[in-house]
Amino acid sequence: MNKLKVCVAGATGWAGSALARGIYTAEDMELVAAVSRSHAGKSLGEVLGIAELRAPIFGNTEEALKARPDVFVEYTKADAAKGHILSALKNGAHVVVGTSGLTNEDYEEIDRVAKGVNRGVLAVGNFALTVVLLQKFAEMAAKYIPHWEIIDYAHAGKKDVPSGTARELANRLSKIREAQLDVPLEKIEGPSETRGARLQGTQVHSVRLPGYVISIDAIFGLPDQKLILRHESGTSAEPYVNGALLAIREVGKLVGVHRGLDSVMKF
């Protein structure tokens, strides 16, 4: 059996290291390279404590891509992610994106490049199954309930706002309709910022406080009733591993940008 050759950018981080361990134990995958500026020159096994894992760590994407991976996994930071993704595509790799903070305009550019080289990009704001279900349930609710807002929670040190999970949810709901506002934003009395940001037709509020990991509420309201859909993460990155492995296995069947893990799942 030919194994999928995988390179992970951000392989020594919180989520990336858990995924790297998952790839190492997967029978149909081989971790051929990793990107981490702080651990460049070492093997990934040295850093993760797995003696048999000999994948070299490079300080930049260009060097890592010389390993010719079939799939490149982007798990770094928003300010570097687009450059990594475009480099990977131009070097013949399909791409799975776990990094948050990329805009719709970024994905439009990435989509053009991906289609030009006949490669697929699977962008997943959150690989957890509970998030996938929240997104599907929210899409169902938006067809029947015209009022909703999103509250995005994360730890105090998370710089990108809103989260990739919130951005993806707002993008999905925009394809159904815009959330109704009984008081238009321009008619609010008081600081308009207290109503959150209008993102693709949805009011989104980002909370950044100690005690949170990653959580999201999608709140729908009708007179005398409301529906609250909530996803909450714990401190472990394990919930994201199986979803990311599925994305790695399926992205090679795609061309262009596809958003959301459910785009390669059967419901």
VMD Tcl script that draws the C-alpha trace (Angstrom):
set ca {
  {0.00 0.00 0.00}
  {1.34 3.41 -0.98}
  {1.27 5.65 2.03}
  {0.21 9.30 1.87}
  {3.26 11.47 2.40}
  {2.41 14.30 4.81}
  {4.17 17.48 5.94}
  {2.82 19.38 8.95}
  {3.59 23.06 9.49}
  {3.24 23.75 13.20}
  {3.93 20.13 14.10}
  {5.33 20.95 17.55}
  {2.43 23.15 18.63}
  {-0.56 22.24 20.80}
  {-2.78 20.91 18.02}
  {-0.02 20.09 15.53}
  {1.86 17.77 17.90}
  {-1.29 15.76 18.63}
  {-1.93 15.46 14.89}
  {1.69 14.44 14.24}
  {1.29 11.60 16.73}
  {-1.92 10.57 14.96}
  {-0.23 10.55 11.56}
  {2.64 8.49 12.98}
  {0.27 5.77 14.17}
  {-1.89 5.81 11.01}
  {-1.09 2.82 8.80}
  {-1.84 4.67 5.56}
  {0.29 7.78 6.19}
  {3.94 8.73 6.46}
  {5.16 11.95 8.09}
  {7.99 13.04 5.78}
  {8.69 16.56 7.08}
  {7.63 19.16 9.62}
  {7.94 22.93 9.96}
  {8.84 24.60 13.25}
  {11.23 27.53 13.47}
  {11.95 26.93 17.15}
  {12.97 23.27 16.59}
  {14.57 23.44 13.15}
  {17.40 20.97 12.62}
  {16.00 18.32 14.94}
  {13.91 15.29 14.12}
  {10.25 15.41 15.09}
  {10.76 12.28 17.14}
  {13.29 14.10 19.34}
  {10.77 16.79 20.16}
  {7.75 14.52 20.63}
  {9.60 11.74 22.41}
  {9.07 9.12 19.69}
  {12.43 7.56 18.83}
  {11.18 5.88 15.65}
  {9.79 9.12 14.17}
  {12.64 10.47 12.06}
  {10.84 13.15 10.06}
  {13.16 16.18 9.86}
  {12.03 19.57 11.13}
  {12.72 22.58 8.91}
  {12.64 26.25 9.77}
  {10.65 27.25 6.69}
  {8.06 25.81 4.35}
  {10.19 26.00 1.22}
  {12.79 23.61 2.67}
  {10.15 21.22 4.03}
  {8.40 21.02 0.67}
  {11.55 19.53 -0.89}
  {10.38 16.28 0.76}
  {7.60 16.27 -1.89}
  {4.59 15.61 0.38}
  {1.27 14.58 -1.11}
  {-0.53 16.62 1.55}
  {0.63 19.72 3.39}
  {-1.12 20.51 6.69}
  {-1.14 24.18 7.72}
  {-1.34 24.54 11.51}
  {0.59 27.75 12.27}
  {-0.57 31.37 12.48}
  {-2.79 33.51 10.30}
  {-0.06 35.96 9.26}
  {2.04 33.15 7.76}
  {-0.66 30.70 6.68}
  {-1.55 32.07 3.25}
  {2.07 32.12 2.12}
  {2.55 28.55 3.30}
  {-0.58 27.36 1.52}
  {0.30 29.03 -1.79}
  {3.84 27.62 -1.66}
  {2.53 24.12 -1.00}
  {0.08 24.31 -3.90}
  {2.75 25.55 -6.29}
  {4.95 22.64 -5.21}
  {2.25 20.09 -6.09}
  {0.76 19.32 -2.67}
  {-2.86 19.25 -1.65}
  {-3.50 21.32 1.48}
  {-5.46 20.89 4.71}
  {-5.89 24.13 6.64}
  {-6.38 24.09 10.40}
  {-5.13 27.63 10.99}
  {-7.76 30.25 11.81}
  {-7.85 33.91 10.84}
  {-7.81 33.70 7.03}
  {-10.39 35.92 5.35}
  {-12.82 35.18 2.54}
  {-10.59 37.27 0.27}
  {-7.62 35.07 1.22}
  {-9.58 31.96 0.32}
  {-10.68 33.46 -2.99}
  {-7.04 33.95 -3.94}
  {-6.10 30.47 -2.70}
  {-8.99 28.98 -4.68}
  {-7.75 30.55 -7.91}
  {-4.26 29.18 -7.38}
  {-5.52 25.72 -6.34}
  {-7.69 25.41 -9.43}
  {-4.82 26.60 -11.59}
  {-2.61 23.73 -10.39}
  {-5.45 21.19 -10.11}
  {-5.03 20.71 -6.37}
  {-7.47 20.65 -3.48}
  {-7.60 22.75 -0.32}
  {-9.78 21.66 2.58}
  {-10.14 24.51 5.06}
  {-11.54 23.42 8.41}
  {-12.03 25.99 11.16}
  {-12.40 23.22 13.72}
  {-11.93 19.48 13.20}
  {-14.05 18.38 16.19}
  {-17.16 16.34 15.38}
  {-19.28 18.44 17.75}
  {-18.41 21.55 15.74}
  {-19.34 19.86 12.48}
  {-22.73 18.98 13.97}
  {-23.23 22.50 15.37}
  {-22.63 23.93 11.91}
  {-25.15 21.57 10.32}
  {-27.78 22.22 13.00}
  {-27.24 25.99 12.70}
  {-27.80 25.85 8.95}
  {-31.04 23.99 9.56}
  {-32.15 26.54 12.16}
  {-31.36 29.55 9.95}
  {-33.88 28.33 7.38}
  {-36.68 28.74 9.92}
  {-35.45 31.37 12.40}
  {-34.48 34.79 10.97}
  {-32.75 36.17 14.10}
  {-29.38 34.85 15.30}
  {-25.99 35.92 16.64}
  {-22.68 34.17 17.28}
  {-20.56 34.38 20.42}
  {-16.97 33.18 20.00}
  {-14.96 32.37 23.15}
  {-11.22 31.66 23.45}
  {-8.29 32.01 25.82}
  {-6.93 35.47 26.61}
  {-3.85 35.05 24.42}
  {-5.66 34.25 21.16}
  {-4.94 37.18 18.84}
  {-7.14 36.42 15.82}
  {-10.77 37.48 16.04}
  {-13.17 36.02 15.40}
  {-12.00 32.41 15.49}
  {-11.85 30.28 12.37}
  {-14.84 28.34 13.72}
  {-16.91 31.53 13.99}
  {-15.80 32.76 10.57}
  {-16.74 29.45 8.97}
  {-20.15 29.42 10.67}
  {-20.90 32.99 9.57}
  {-19.86 32.08 6.02}
  {-22.20 29.08 6.00}
  {-25.16 31.02 7.37}
  {-24.63 33.80 4.80}
  {-25.45 31.29 2.08}
  {-28.91 30.86 3.62}
  {-29.74 34.49 4.43}
  {-28.62 37.45 6.55}
  {-29.61 37.57 10.20}
  {-32.44 40.00 10.75}
  {-31.84 43.10 12.88}
  {-34.95 44.78 14.31}
  {-32.86 47.88 15.10}
  {-30.45 48.66 12.24}
  {-26.86 49.26 13.33}
  {-26.92 52.86 12.12}
  {-29.87 53.58 14.44}
  {-28.32 52.20 17.62}
  {-28.15 54.63 20.54}
  {-24.74 54.16 22.14}
  {-21.40 52.62 21.06}
  {-22.08 50.46 18.02}
  {-19.15 48.17 18.96}
  {-21.24 46.70 21.77}
  {-23.35 44.98 19.12}
  {-20.33 43.07 17.84}
  {-19.04 43.01 14.26}
  {-21.23 42.45 11.23}
  {-19.58 39.52 9.46}
  {-21.26 38.27 6.28}
  {-24.69 39.21 7.60}
  {-24.23 37.91 11.15}
  {-23.43 39.77 14.39}
  {-20.33 38.12 15.88}
  {-18.97 38.78 19.37}
  {-15.48 37.58 20.40}
  {-14.70 37.00 24.07}
  {-11.05 36.49 25.07}
  {-10.60 35.49 28.72}
  {-8.52 33.10 30.83}
  {-10.39 29.88 31.52}
  {-11.59 29.34 27.96}
  {-9.98 27.10 25.36}
  {-12.25 27.34 22.31}
  {-16.04 27.58 22.55}
  {-18.83 28.94 20.39}
  {-22.52 29.73 20.81}
  {-24.96 30.10 17.94}
  {-28.06 31.72 19.43}
  {-31.34 31.81 17.52}
  {-34.38 33.75 18.72}
  {-38.11 33.91 18.05}
  {-40.76 35.65 20.18}
  {-40.95 33.88 23.57}
  {-38.46 31.19 22.57}
  {-34.80 30.75 21.77}
  {-32.43 28.02 20.60}
  {-28.82 27.88 21.83}
  {-26.33 25.64 20.05}
  {-23.03 25.37 21.97}
  {-19.69 23.69 21.39}
  {-17.11 23.65 24.20}
  {-13.54 22.38 24.00}
  {-11.50 20.94 26.82}
  {-7.74 21.35 27.23}
  {-6.77 18.36 25.08}
  {-6.19 18.51 21.33}
  {-7.29 14.90 20.88}
  {-10.84 15.77 19.65}
  {-9.29 17.33 16.54}
  {-7.06 14.44 15.48}
  {-9.55 12.05 13.86}
  {-11.18 14.87 11.89}
  {-7.80 16.07 10.64}
  {-6.81 12.54 9.59}
  {-10.06 12.28 7.64}
  {-9.30 15.60 5.94}
  {-5.81 14.41 4.96}
  {-7.24 11.23 3.43}
  {-9.94 13.05 1.46}
  {-8.34 16.31 0.28}
  {-6.64 14.59 -2.66}
  {-10.08 13.99 -4.20}
  {-10.79 17.74 -4.34}
  {-9.90 20.62 -6.64}
  {-10.06 24.20 -5.40}
  {-11.05 25.40 -1.93}
  {-13.66 23.49 0.05}
  {-14.64 24.74 3.49}
  {-15.76 22.59 6.38}
  {-15.07 18.99 7.30}
  {-18.63 18.05 6.41}
  {-17.80 18.67 2.73}
  {-16.01 15.28 2.79}
  {-18.37 13.53 5.25}
  {-21.56 11.62 4.63}
  {-24.66 12.52 6.62}
}
mol new
graphics top color blue
foreach p $ca { graphics top sphere $p radius 0.5 }
foreach p [lrange $ca 0 end-1] q [lrange $ca 1 end] { graphics top cylinder $p $q radius 0.2 }
display resetview
